[in-house]
Amino acid sequence: MDAWLRTHAAFEVPLGQAVHAAGGPIALADDTDAVRGMLHLMRQNLAAMETPPVARAFAALRALPQGLLVAMLRRFLKSPTAVHSGLNDPSPAMAAEFEQLTEQLRQSRGRRRSRRRDL
């Protein structure tokens, strides 16, 4: 369960923050550079995990070409699924939750780097 939660956070936090910063999923989809930046953060988070992603399909975010993933993410962001989901919640509480999760991910990445240097 812990690996699933970490994998979910590694994906969801950059997605939620990027959507919030852009002003919604459709606005983010229209900003290709922002989608690339979001994908970069997702990949960083997944690479910092100590265990393989759960569900394993998230490993595709690390393996597939950036151009393909950006196109897929932009299409998803314009879909009714994204538009009518919690991603479209601009509340301050949601933004604060993403910020707290971001800090936890940063701390996790820092611990992993420290362990690698010690080896």
MOPAC internal coordinates of N, CA, C and O (Angstrom, degrees):
PM7 1SCF
backbone

  N    0.0000 0     0.00 0     0.00 0    0    0    0
  C    1.4454 1     0.00 0     0.00 0    1    0    0
  C    1.5320 1   110.73 1     0.00 0    2    1    0
  O    1.2310 1   120.33 1   140.88 1    3    2    1
  N    1.3328 1   116.98 1   -39.12 1    3    2    1
  C    1.4557 1   120.89 1   179.91 1    5    3    2
  C    1.5280 1   110.96 1   -59.81 1    6    5    3
  O    1.2310 1   120.40 1   136.01 1    7    6    5
  N    1.3360 1   116.84 1   -43.99 1    7    6    5
  C    1.4730 1   120.54 1   179.67 1    9    7    6
  C    1.5286 1   110.48 1   -64.24 1   10    9    7
  O    1.2310 1   120.13 1   141.88 1   11   10    9
  N    1.3192 1   117.35 1   -38.12 1   11   10    9
  C    1.4631 1   120.43 1   178.55 1   13   11   10
  C    1.5265 1   109.79 1   -64.24 1   14   13   11
  O    1.2310 1   120.03 1   135.42 1   15   14   13
  N    1.3215 1   117.55 1   -44.58 1   15   14   13
  C    1.4597 1   120.89 1  -179.62 1   17   15   14
  C    1.5297 1   111.53 1   -63.67 1   18   17   15
  O    1.2310 1   120.47 1   138.48 1   19   18   17
  N    1.3280 1   116.70 1   -41.52 1   19   18   17
  C    1.4656 1   120.04 1   178.89 1   21   19   18
  C    1.5252 1   110.91 1   -65.62 1   22   21   19
  O    1.2310 1   120.61 1   137.91 1   23   22   21
  N    1.3333 1   116.43 1   -42.09 1   23   22   21
  C    1.4688 1   120.25 1   178.42 1   25   23   22
  C    1.5262 1   110.06 1   -61.77 1   26   25   23
  O    1.2310 1   120.76 1   134.21 1   27   26   25
  N    1.3182 1   116.15 1   -45.79 1   27   26   25
  C    1.4584 1   120.92 1  -179.51 1   29   27   26
  C    1.5339 1   110.35 1   -60.62 1   30   29   27
  O    1.2310 1   120.52 1   135.32 1   31   30   29
  N    1.3247 1   116.60 1   -44.68 1   31   30   29
  C    1.4660 1   120.23 1   179.56 1   33   31   30
  C    1.5255 1   111.03 1   -65.27 1   34   33   31
  O    1.2310 1   120.01 1   141.73 1   35   34   33
  N    1.3332 1   117.59 1   -38.27 1   35   34   33
  C    1.4650 1   121.69 1  -179.87 1   37   35   34
  C    1.5260 1   111.38 1   -60.30 1   38   37   35
  O    1.2310 1   120.53 1   149.91 1   39   38   37
  N    1.3172 1   116.58 1   -30.09 1   39   38   37
  C    1.4621 1   122.26 1   179.38 1   41   39   38
  C    1.5311 1   111.15 1   -92.27 1   42   41   39
  O    1.2310 1   120.99 1   130.50 1   43   42   41
  N    1.3091 1   115.70 1   -49.50 1   43   42   41
  C    1.4599 1   121.69 1  -170.61 1   45   43   42
  C    1.5251 1   113.72 1   -69.67 1   46   45   43
  O    1.2310 1   119.89 1   142.51 1   47   46   45
  N    1.3120 1   117.82 1   -37.49 1   47   46   45
  C    1.4659 1   119.60 1  -176.37 1   49   47   46
  C    1.5325 1   111.57 1   -64.26 1   50   49   47
  O    1.2310 1   119.11 1   127.79 1   51   50   49
  N    1.3432 1   119.30 1   -52.21 1   51   50   49
  C    1.4776 1   117.36 1   177.37 1   53   51   50
  C    1.5305 1   112.60 1   -61.11 1   54   53   51
  O    1.2310 1   120.75 1   143.15 1   55   54   53
  N    1.3229 1   116.17 1   -36.85 1   55   54   53
  C    1.4632 1   120.19 1   179.06 1   57   55   54
  C    1.5260 1   110.18 1   -62.83 1   58   57   55
  O    1.2310 1   120.46 1   129.09 1   59   58   57
  N    1.3196 1   116.73 1   -50.91 1   59   58   57
  C    1.4618 1   120.50 1  -178.40 1   61   59   58
  C    1.5162 1   112.70 1   -62.91 1   62   61   59
  O    1.2310 1   120.53 1   137.91 1   63   62   61
  N    1.3292 1   116.59 1   -42.09 1   63   62   61
  C    1.4674 1   119.39 1   179.45 1   65   63   62
  C    1.5257 1   111.65 1   -66.25 1   66   65   63
  O    1.2310 1   120.41 1   138.96 1   67   66   65
  N    1.3113 1   116.82 1   -41.04 1   67   66   65
  C    1.4705 1   119.82 1   179.74 1   69   67   66
  C    1.5276 1   111.01 1   -65.88 1   70   69   67
  O    1.2310 1   120.49 1   138.56 1   71   70   69
  N    1.3253 1   116.66 1   -41.44 1   71   70   69
  C    1.4649 1   120.24 1   178.08 1   73   71   70
  C    1.5232 1   109.47 1   -63.37 1   74   73   71
  O    1.2310 1   120.69 1   135.61 1   75   74   73
  N    1.3197 1   116.29 1   -44.39 1   75   74   73
  C    1.4638 1   120.40 1  -179.39 1   77   75   74
  C    1.5367 1   110.81 1   -62.39 1   78   77   75
  O    1.2310 1   120.31 1   134.32 1   79   78   77
  N    1.3367 1   117.02 1   -45.68 1   79   78   77
  C    1.4654 1   120.88 1  -179.23 1   81   79   78
  C    1.5270 1   112.29 1   -64.38 1   82   81   79
  O    1.2310 1   120.85 1   144.66 1   83   82   81
  N    1.3314 1   115.98 1   -35.34 1   83   82   81
  C    1.4698 1   120.13 1  -178.17 1   85   83   82
  C    1.5211 1   112.79 1   -78.56 1   86   85   83
  O    1.2310 1   120.48 1   157.41 1   87   86   85
  N    1.3285 1   116.69 1   -22.59 1   87   86   85
  C    1.4626 1   119.65 1  -178.04 1   89   87   86
  C    1.5097 1   113.66 1    99.44 1   90   89   87
  O    1.2310 1   120.08 1  -163.77 1   91   90   89
  N    1.3152 1   117.45 1    16.23 1   91   90   89
  C    1.4588 1   121.85 1   177.25 1   93   91   90
  C    1.5136 1   111.39 1   136.46 1   94   93   91
  O    1.2310 1   120.80 1   -15.46 1   95   94   93
  N    1.3331 1   116.08 1   164.54 1   95   94   93
  C    1.4643 1   119.75 1  -176.62 1   97   95   94
  C    1.5267 1   114.40 1   -63.13 1   98   97   95
  O    1.2310 1   119.94 1   141.63 1   99   98   97
  N    1.3146 1   117.72 1   -38.37 1   99   98   97
  C    1.4662 1   119.76 1  -178.99 1  101   99   98
  C    1.5245 1   110.37 1   -69.32 1  102  101   99
  O    1.2310 1   120.51 1   139.51 1  103  102  101
  N    1.3310 1   116.62 1   -40.49 1  103  102  101
  C    1.4668 1   119.70 1   177.53 1  105  103  102
  C    1.5242 1   110.68 1   -62.24 1  106  105  103
  O    1.2310 1   120.05 1   140.37 1  107  106  105
  N    1.3235 1   117.51 1   -39.63 1  107  106  105
  C    1.4613 1   120.30 1   177.26 1  109  107  106
  C    1.5223 1   110.41 1   -65.01 1  110  109  107
  O    1.2310 1   120.06 1   137.12 1  111  110  109
  N    1.3165 1   117.49 1   -42.88 1  111  110  109
  C    1.4678 1   121.17 1  -179.70 1  113  111  110
  C    1.5215 1   111.38 1   -58.44 1  114  113  111
  O    1.2310 1   120.29 1   149.15 1  115  114  113
  N    1.3227 1   117.06 1   -30.85 1  115  114  113
  C    1.4620 1   121.39 1  -179.49 1  117  115  114
  C    1.5296 1   113.44 1   -80.14 1  118  117  115
  O    1.2310 1   120.17 1   173.34 1  119  118  117
  N    1.3395 1   117.27 1    -6.66 1  119  118  117
  C    1.4645 1   122.09 1  -179.55 1  121  119  118
  C    1.5316 1   108.99 1  -113.60 1  122  121  119
  O    1.2310 1   121.00 1   -91.19 1  123  122  121
  N    1.3269 1   115.70 1    88.81 1  123  122  121
  C    1.4626 1   121.42 1  -175.70 1  125  123  122
  C    1.5278 1   112.56 1   -57.96 1  126  125  123
  O    1.2310 1   120.14 1   141.00 1  127  126  125
  N    1.3250 1   117.33 1   -39.00 1  127  126  125
  C    1.4652 1   120.04 1   179.22 1  129  127  126
  C    1.5306 1   111.68 1   -63.56 1  130  129  127
  O    1.2310 1   120.58 1   140.25 1  131  130  129
  N    1.3216 1   116.49 1   -39.75 1  131  130  129
  C    1.4669 1   120.18 1   178.34 1  133  131  130
  C    1.5283 1   110.52 1   -65.98 1  134  133  131
  O    1.2310 1   120.10 1   142.01 1  135  134  133
  N    1.3278 1   117.42 1   -37.99 1  135  134  133
  C    1.4694 1   120.58 1   177.44 1  137  135  134
  C    1.5309 1   109.51 1   -64.83 1  138  137  135
  O    1.2310 1   120.34 1   138.17 1  139  138  137
  N    1.3309 1   116.95 1   -41.83 1  139  138  137
  C    1.4741 1   120.09 1   176.58 1  141  139  138
  C    1.5286 1   111.41 1   -60.61 1  142  141  139
  O    1.2310 1   120.45 1   136.50 1  143  142  141
  N    1.3189 1   116.75 1   -43.50 1  143  142  141
  C    1.4593 1   121.07 1   178.25 1  145  143  142
  C    1.5164 1   111.96 1   -62.38 1  146  145  143
  O    1.2310 1   120.83 1   138.31 1  147  146  145
  N    1.3143 1   116.02 1   -41.69 1  147  146  145
  C    1.4647 1   121.24 1   177.60 1  149  147  146
  C    1.5196 1   110.14 1   -61.96 1  150  149  147
  O    1.2310 1   120.27 1   134.97 1  151  150  149
  N    1.3195 1   117.08 1   -45.03 1  151  150  149
  C    1.4582 1   121.59 1   179.14 1  153  151  150
  C    1.5242 1   110.52 1   -62.11 1  154  153  151
  O    1.2310 1   120.24 1   140.14 1  155  154  153
  N    1.3207 1   117.15 1   -39.86 1  155  154  153
  C    1.4628 1   121.27 1   178.31 1  157  155  154
  C    1.5362 1   110.22 1   -59.32 1  158  157  155
  O    1.2310 1   120.26 1   135.56 1  159  158  157
  N    1.3284 1   117.11 1   -44.44 1  159  158  157
  C    1.4650 1   120.50 1   178.61 1  161  159  158
  C    1.5221 1   111.50 1   -65.23 1  162  161  159
  O    1.2310 1   120.46 1   139.98 1  163  162  161
  N    1.3177 1   116.73 1   -40.02 1  163  162  161
  C    1.4666 1   120.00 1   177.22 1  165  163  162
  C    1.5282 1   110.32 1   -59.29 1  166  165  163
  O    1.2310 1   121.24 1   133.64 1  167  166  165
  N    1.3266 1   115.24 1   -46.36 1  167  166  165
  C    1.4678 1   119.79 1  -179.83 1  169  167  166
  C    1.5274 1   111.39 1   -63.44 1  170  169  167
  O    1.2310 1   120.09 1   139.52 1  171  170  169
  N    1.3228 1   117.42 1   -40.48 1  171  170  169
  C    1.4657 1   120.71 1   176.79 1  173  171  170
  C    1.5197 1   110.66 1   -60.28 1  174  173  171
  O    1.2310 1   120.77 1   133.47 1  175  174  173
  N    1.3115 1   116.14 1   -46.53 1  175  174  173
  C    1.4637 1   120.80 1  -179.35 1  177  175  174
  C    1.5252 1   111.46 1   -62.07 1  178  177  175
  O    1.2310 1   120.59 1   135.07 1  179  178  177
  N    1.3202 1   116.48 1   -44.93 1  179  178  177
  C    1.4660 1   119.96 1  -179.52 1  181  179  178
  C    1.5272 1   111.10 1   -66.27 1  182  181  179
  O    1.2310 1   120.27 1   141.79 1  183  182  181
  N    1.3293 1   117.09 1   -38.21 1  183  182  181
  C    1.4661 1   120.40 1   179.46 1  185  183  182
  C    1.5251 1   111.53 1   -66.72 1  186  185  183
  O    1.2310 1   120.13 1   151.71 1  187  186  185
  N    1.3153 1   117.35 1   -28.29 1  187  186  185
  C    1.4627 1   121.14 1  -178.26 1  189  187  186
  C    1.5253 1   112.82 1   -81.01 1  190  189  187
  O    1.2310 1   120.30 1   170.45 1  191  190  189
  N    1.3152 1   117.04 1    -9.55 1  191  190  189
  C    1.4644 1   119.22 1  -178.72 1  193  191  190
  C    1.5258 1   110.91 1   -69.37 1  194  193  191
  O    1.2310 1   121.43 1   -36.85 1  195  194  193
  N    1.3115 1   114.87 1   143.15 1  195  194  193
  C    1.4604 1   120.50 1  -179.44 1  197  195  194
  C    1.5251 1   112.14 1   -79.72 1  198  197  195
  O    1.2310 1   120.49 1   160.18 1  199  198  197
  N    1.3012 1   116.67 1   -19.82 1  199  198  197
  C    1.4676 1   121.40 1  -178.58 1  201  199  198
  C    1.5315 1   108.67 1  -122.83 1  202  201  199
  O    1.2310 1   120.18 1   -19.36 1  203  202  201
  N    1.3285 1   117.27 1   160.64 1  203  202  201
  C    1.4755 1   119.25 1   176.70 1  205  203  202
  C    1.5286 1   110.85 1   -62.07 1  206  205  203
  O    1.2310 1   120.31 1   -28.47 1  207  206  205
  N    1.3290 1   117.01 1   151.53 1  207  206  205
  C    1.4595 1   120.33 1   179.34 1  209  207  206
  C    1.5266 1   111.94 1   -60.65 1  210  209  207
  O    1.2310 1   121.34 1   -34.09 1  211  210  209
  N    1.3255 1   115.04 1   145.91 1  211  210  209
  C    1.4700 1   122.47 1   175.73 1  213  211  210
  C    1.5167 1   105.40 1  -127.79 1  214  213  211
  O    1.2310 1   118.36 1   -62.35 1  215  214  213
  N    1.2187 1   120.73 1   117.65 1  215  214  213
  C    1.4493 1   135.33 1     2.03 1  217  215  214
  C    1.5280 1   110.00 1   -72.64 1  218  217  215
  O    1.2310 1   121.24 1   -29.14 1  219  218  217
  N    1.2957 1   115.23 1   150.86 1  219  218  217
  C    1.4664 1   120.81 1  -174.42 1  221  219  218
  C    1.5140 1   113.77 1   -62.33 1  222  221  219
  O    1.2310 1   120.18 1   161.46 1  223  222  221
  N    1.3145 1   117.26 1   -18.54 1  223  222  221
  C    1.4675 1   120.10 1   178.26 1  225  223  222
  C    1.5262 1   111.02 1   -60.21 1  226  225  223
  O    1.2310 1   119.69 1   154.31 1  227  226  225
  N    1.3342 1   118.20 1   -25.69 1  227  226  225
  C    1.4640 1   120.73 1   177.95 1  229  227  226
  C    1.5221 1   111.91 1   -65.52 1  230  229  227
  O    1.2310 1   120.27 1   160.00 1  231  230  229
  N    1.3183 1   117.10 1   -20.00 1  231  230  229
  C    1.4648 1   120.03 1   176.54 1  233  231  230
  C    1.5325 1   110.35 1   -62.15 1  234  233  231
  O    1.2310 1   120.22 1   155.73 1  235  234  233
  N    1.3183 1   117.19 1   -24.27 1  235  234  233
  C    1.4661 1   121.06 1   177.88 1  237  235  234
  C    1.5295 1   111.09 1   -61.28 1  238  237  235
  O    1.2310 1   120.03 1   150.70 1  239  238  237
  N    1.3254 1   117.55 1   -29.30 1  239  238  237
  C    1.4615 1   120.46 1   178.53 1  241  239  238
  C    1.5190 1   111.75 1   -64.55 1  242  241  239
  O    1.2310 1   120.55 1   155.80 1  243  242  241
  N    1.3161 1   116.55 1   -24.20 1  243  242  241
  C    1.4625 1   120.74 1   178.45 1  245  243  242
  C    1.5228 1   111.62 1   -90.59 1  246  245  243
  O    1.2310 1   120.02 1   156.75 1  247  246  245
  N    1.3340 1   117.57 1   -23.25 1  247  246  245
  C    1.4596 1   120.89 1  -169.95 1  249  247  246
  C    1.5330 1   114.45 1  -103.30 1  250  249  247
  O    1.2310 1   120.14 1   144.06 1  251  250  249
  N    1.3120 1   117.34 1   -35.94 1  251  250  249
  C    1.4675 1   119.91 1  -175.11 1  253  251  250
  C    1.5292 1   110.68 1   -73.72 1  254  253  251
  O    1.2310 1   120.06 1   -26.90 1  255  254  253
  N    1.3248 1   117.49 1   153.10 1  255  254  253
  C    1.4680 1   121.13 1   179.03 1  257  255  254
  C    1.5293 1   111.62 1   -61.19 1  258  257  255
  O    1.2310 1   121.40 1   -35.86 1  259  258  257
  N    1.3211 1   114.93 1   144.14 1  259  258  257
  C    1.4543 1   121.15 1  -177.30 1  261  259  258
  C    1.5321 1   111.90 1   -56.46 1  262  261  259
  O    1.2310 1   120.14 1   134.94 1  263  262  261
  N    1.3306 1   117.33 1   -45.06 1  263  262  261
  C    1.4616 1   120.64 1  -178.22 1  265  263  262
  C    1.5164 1   112.85 1   -58.02 1  266  265  263
  O    1.2310 1   120.39 1   138.54 1  267  266  265
  N    1.3106 1   116.87 1   -41.46 1  267  266  265
  C    1.4648 1   121.33 1   178.80 1  269  267  266
  C    1.5257 1   110.38 1   -65.81 1  270  269  267
  O    1.2310 1   120.69 1   134.50 1  271  270  269
  N    1.3312 1   116.29 1   -45.50 1  271  270  269
  C    1.4624 1   119.90 1  -179.12 1  273  271  270
  C    1.5253 1   111.94 1   -65.16 1  274  273  271
  O    1.2310 1   120.16 1   140.24 1  275  274  273
  N    1.3179 1   117.30 1   -39.76 1  275  274  273
  C    1.4677 1   120.36 1   178.57 1  277  275  274
  C    1.5320 1   109.27 1   -61.75 1  278  277  275
  O    1.2310 1   119.97 1   135.56 1  279  278  277
  N    1.3135 1   117.66 1   -44.44 1  279  278  277
  C    1.4745 1   120.79 1   178.71 1  281  279  278
  C    1.5277 1   111.21 1   -61.94 1  282  281  279
  O    1.2310 1   120.86 1   137.16 1  283  282  281
  N    1.3267 1   115.96 1   -42.84 1  283  282  281
  C    1.4714 1   119.69 1   179.63 1  285  283  282
  C    1.5243 1   111.20 1   -65.65 1  286  285  283
  O    1.2310 1   120.29 1   136.48 1  287  286  285
  N    1.3160 1   117.06 1   -43.52 1  287  286  285
  C    1.4637 1   120.27 1  -179.93 1  289  287  286
  C    1.5313 1   111.45 1   -65.57 1  290  289  287
  O    1.2310 1   120.28 1   140.23 1  291  290  289
  N    1.3195 1   117.07 1   -39.77 1  291  290  289
  C    1.4687 1   120.19 1   177.89 1  293  291  290
  C    1.5285 1   110.50 1   -63.00 1  294  293  291
  O    1.2310 1   120.77 1   139.83 1  295  294  293
  N    1.3205 1   116.13 1   -40.17 1  295  294  293
  C    1.4742 1   119.58 1   178.73 1  297  295  294
  C    1.5273 1   109.98 1   -65.20 1  298  297  295
  O    1.2310 1   120.59 1   136.40 1  299  298  297
  N    1.3433 1   116.47 1   -43.60 1  299  298  297
  C    1.4704 1   120.16 1   177.98 1  301  299  298
  C    1.5281 1   110.51 1   -60.12 1  302  301  299
  O    1.2310 1   120.09 1   134.76 1  303  302  301
  N    1.3284 1   117.44 1   -45.24 1  303  302  301
  C    1.4588 1   121.16 1  -176.64 1  305  303  302
  C    1.5274 1   112.74 1   -62.25 1  306  305  303
  O    1.2310 1   120.12 1   153.75 1  307  306  305
  N    1.3289 1   117.38 1   -26.25 1  307  306  305
  C    1.4626 1   121.62 1   178.25 1  309  307  306
  C    1.5241 1   112.44 1   -88.59 1  310  309  307
  O    1.2310 1   120.35 1   173.13 1  311  310  309
  N    1.3247 1   116.93 1    -6.87 1  311  310  309
  C    1.4660 1   121.21 1  -175.76 1  313  311  310
  C    1.5239 1   111.42 1   -76.75 1  314  313  311
  O    1.2310 1   120.55 1   -23.82 1  315  314  313
  N    1.3451 1   116.56 1   156.18 1  315  314  313
  C    1.4705 1   119.99 1   175.21 1  317  315  314
  C    1.5277 1   112.28 1   -58.37 1  318  317  315
  O    1.2310 1   120.20 1   149.10 1  319  318  317
  N    1.3241 1   117.22 1   -30.90 1  319  318  317
  C    1.4682 1   120.16 1   179.41 1  321  319  318
  C    1.5214 1   110.55 1   -59.67 1  322  321  319
  O    1.2310 1   119.97 1   132.76 1  323  322  321
  N    1.3190 1   117.66 1   -47.24 1  323  322  321
  C    1.4597 1   121.32 1  -179.82 1  325  323  322
  C    1.5228 1   111.72 1   -72.21 1  326  325  323
  O    1.2310 1   120.74 1   137.64 1  327  326  325
  N    1.3145 1   116.18 1   -42.36 1  327  326  325
  C    1.4620 1   120.94 1  -175.69 1  329  327  326
  C    1.5274 1   111.24 1   -64.83 1  330  329  327
  O    1.2310 1   120.00 1   145.14 1  331  330  329
  N    1.3300 1   117.61 1   -34.86 1  331  330  329
  C    1.4706 1   121.21 1  -176.76 1  333  331  330
  C    1.5247 1   112.22 1  -102.44 1  334  333  331
  O    1.2310 1   120.54 1  -159.51 1  335  334  333
  N    1.3181 1   116.57 1    20.49 1  335  334  333
  C    1.4623 1   120.30 1  -179.05 1  337  335  334
  C    1.5233 1   110.19 1  -103.14 1  338  337  335
  O    1.2310 1   120.90 1     2.98 1  339  338  337
  N    1.3026 1   115.89 1  -177.02 1  339  338  337
  C    1.4506 1   121.44 1   175.98 1  341  339  338
  C    1.5134 1   112.67 1   -65.16 1  342  341  339
  O    1.2310 1   120.06 1   166.53 1  343  342  341
  N    1.3325 1   117.49 1   -13.47 1  343  342  341
  C    1.4628 1   120.23 1   177.18 1  345  343  342
  C    1.5144 1   112.14 1   -61.15 1  346  345  343
  O    1.2310 1   120.63 1   155.15 1  347  346  345
  N    1.2898 1   116.39 1   -24.85 1  347  346  345
  C    1.4598 1   120.94 1  -177.14 1  349  347  346
  C    1.5290 1   111.92 1   -88.52 1  350  349  347
  O    1.2310 1   120.16 1  -164.67 1  351  350  349
  N    1.3390 1   117.30 1    15.33 1  351  350  349
  C    1.4657 1   122.31 1   179.90 1  353  351  350
  C    1.5210 1   109.65 1   -91.74 1  354  353  351
  O    1.2310 1   119.89 1   -75.60 1  355  354  353
  N    1.3313 1   117.81 1   104.40 1  355  354  353
  C    1.4678 1   120.14 1  -177.24 1  357  355  354
  C    1.5317 1   113.56 1   -86.99 1  358  357  355
  O    1.2310 1   119.93 1  -163.53 1  359  358  357
  N    1.3259 1   117.74 1    16.47 1  359  358  357
  C    1.4658 1   119.92 1  -173.33 1  361  359  358
  C    1.5261 1   112.75 1   -65.53 1  362  361  359
  O    1.2310 1   120.46 1   -31.06 1  363  362  361
  N    1.3281 1   116.73 1   148.94 1  363  362  361
  C    1.4682 1   120.57 1   175.75 1  365  363  362
  C    1.5363 1   111.92 1   -60.64 1  366  365  363
  O    1.2310 1   120.14 1   147.68 1  367  366  365
  N    1.3283 1   117.34 1   -32.32 1  367  366  365
  C    1.4670 1   120.12 1   179.22 1  369  367  366
  C    1.5238 1   110.85 1   -63.87 1  370  369  367
  O    1.2310 1   120.47 1   139.76 1  371  370  369
  N    1.3124 1   116.70 1   -40.24 1  371  370  369
  C    1.4649 1   120.16 1   179.00 1  373  371  370
  C    1.5252 1   109.90 1   -66.72 1  374  373  371
  O    1.2310 1   120.13 1   137.12 1  375  374  373
  N    1.3137 1   117.36 1   -42.88 1  375  374  373
  C    1.4633 1   120.96 1   178.80 1  377  375  374
  C    1.5287 1   110.41 1   -62.41 1  378  377  375
  O    1.2310 1   119.99 1   139.62 1  379  378  377
  N    1.3249 1   117.63 1   -40.38 1  379  378  377
  C    1.4733 1   121.40 1   179.01 1  381  379  378
  C    1.5220 1   111.01 1   -65.99 1  382  381  379
  O    1.2310 1   120.22 1   141.65 1  383  382  381
  N    1.3188 1   117.19 1   -38.35 1  383  382  381
  C    1.4690 1   120.51 1   178.05 1  385  383  382
  C    1.5277 1   110.66 1   -64.24 1  386  385  383
  O    1.2310 1   120.27 1   136.81 1  387  386  385
  N    1.3130 1   117.09 1   -43.19 1  387  386  385
  C    1.4706 1   120.11 1   177.74 1  389  387  386
  C    1.5221 1   111.08 1   -62.69 1  390  389  387
  O    1.2310 1   120.38 1   140.88 1  391  390  389
  N    1.3261 1   116.88 1   -39.12 1  391  390  389
  C    1.4657 1   119.99 1   179.27 1  393  391  390
  C    1.5261 1   111.17 1   -64.70 1  394  393  391
  O    1.2310 1   120.53 1   138.47 1  395  394  393
  N    1.3231 1   116.60 1   -41.53 1  395  394  393
  C    1.4660 1   120.18 1   178.56 1  397  395  394
  C    1.5334 1   110.50 1   -64.77 1  398  397  395
  O    1.2310 1   120.07 1   136.89 1  399  398  397
  N    1.3047 1   117.48 1   -43.11 1  399  398  397
  C    1.4719 1   121.05 1   177.80 1  401  399  398
  C    1.5249 1   111.00 1   -64.76 1  402  401  399
  O    1.2310 1   120.17 1   143.61 1  403  402  401
  N    1.3303 1   117.27 1   -36.39 1  403  402  401
  C    1.4626 1   120.99 1   177.55 1  405  403  402
  C    1.5236 1   110.41 1   -61.11 1  406  405  403
  O    1.2310 1   120.59 1   136.05 1  407  406  405
  N    1.3082 1   116.47 1   -43.95 1  407  406  405
  C    1.4677 1   120.21 1   178.93 1  409  407  406
  C    1.5294 1   110.95 1   -62.89 1  410  409  407
  O    1.2310 1   120.26 1   139.96 1  411  410  409
  N    1.3107 1   117.11 1   -40.04 1  411  410  409
  C    1.4663 1   120.28 1   178.18 1  413  411  410
  C    1.5298 1   110.81 1   -64.87 1  414  413  411
  O    1.2310 1   119.93 1   141.01 1  415  414  413
  N    1.3178 1   117.73 1   -38.99 1  415  414  413
  C    1.4582 1   120.75 1   177.27 1  417  415  414
  C    1.5256 1   111.09 1   -65.93 1  418  417  415
  O    1.2310 1   120.26 1   139.30 1  419  418  417
  N    1.3297 1   117.11 1   -40.70 1  419  418  417
  C    1.4686 1   120.78 1   177.16 1  421  419  418
  C    1.5206 1   111.43 1   -60.21 1  422  421  419
  O    1.2310 1   121.09 1   135.62 1  423  422  421
  N    1.3168 1   115.52 1   -44.38 1  423  422  421
  C    1.4658 1   119.87 1   178.94 1  425  423  422
  C    1.5178 1   111.02 1   -62.96 1  426  425  423
  O    1.2310 1   120.53 1   139.71 1  427  426  425
  N    1.3101 1   116.59 1   -40.29 1  427  426  425
  C    1.4582 1   121.27 1   178.64 1  429  427  426
  C    1.5246 1   110.84 1   -63.83 1  430  429  427
  O    1.2310 1   120.16 1   137.41 1  431  430  429
  N    1.3379 1   117.29 1   -42.59 1  431  430  429
  C    1.4665 1   120.96 1   177.81 1  433  431  430
  C    1.5216 1   110.69 1   -63.02 1  434  433  431
  O    1.2310 1   120.64 1   139.09 1  435  434  433
  N    1.3388 1   116.37 1   -40.91 1  435  434  433
  C    1.4555 1   120.90 1   179.82 1  437  435  434
  C    1.5188 1   112.03 1   -63.71 1  438  437  435
  O    1.2310 1   120.15 1   138.98 1  439  438  437
  N    1.3220 1   117.32 1   -41.02 1  439  438  437
  C    1.4712 1   120.47 1   178.01 1  441  439  438
  C    1.5131 1   110.76 1   -64.32 1  442  441  439
  O    1.2310 1   120.31 1   140.60 1  443  442  441
  N    1.3156 1   117.01 1   -39.40 1  443  442  441
  C    1.4689 1   120.10 1  -179.36 1  445  443  442
  C    1.5332 1   110.56 1   -66.04 1  446  445  443
  O    1.2310 1   120.36 1   137.17 1  447  446  445
  N    1.3367 1   116.92 1   -42.83 1  447  446  445
  C    1.4704 1   120.19 1   178.51 1  449  447  446
  C    1.5262 1   110.84 1   -61.83 1  450  449  447
  O    1.2310 1   120.42 1   138.37 1  451  450  449
  N    1.3168 1   116.80 1   -41.63 1  451  450  449
  C    1.4714 1   120.86 1   179.43 1  453  451  450
  C    1.5173 1   111.08 1   -61.53 1  454  453  451
  O    1.2310 1   120.33 1   137.62 1  455  454  453
  N    1.3080 1   116.97 1   -42.38 1  455  454  453
  C    1.4766 1   120.93 1   179.65 1  457  455  454
  C    1.5320 1   110.74 1   -64.61 1  458  457  455
  O    1.2310 1   120.52 1   140.52 1  459  458  457
  N    1.3331 1   116.61 1   -39.48 1  459  458  457
  C    1.4751 1   119.24 1   179.80 1  461  459  458
  C    1.5179 1   110.94 1   -65.38 1  462  461  459
  O    1.2310 1   120.04 1   140.45 1  463  462  461
  N    1.3297 1   117.53 1   -39.55 1  463  462  461
  C    1.4691 1   120.41 1   178.92 1  465  463  462
  C    1.5271 1   110.94 1   -66.15 1  466  465  463
  O    1.2310 1   120.46 1   147.01 1  467  466  465
  N    1.3415 1   116.72 1   -32.99 1  467  466  465
  C    1.4606 1   120.59 1  -178.88 1  469  467  466
  C    1.5251 1   112.91 1   -73.30 1  470  469  467
  O    1.2310 1   120.63 1   160.15 1  471  470  469
  N    1.3308 1   116.39 1   -19.85 1  471  470  469
  C    1.4687 1   119.31 1  -177.78 1  473  471  470
  C    1.4716 1   112.52 1   -76.76 1  474  473  471
  O    1.2310 1   120.10 1   180.00 1  475  474  473

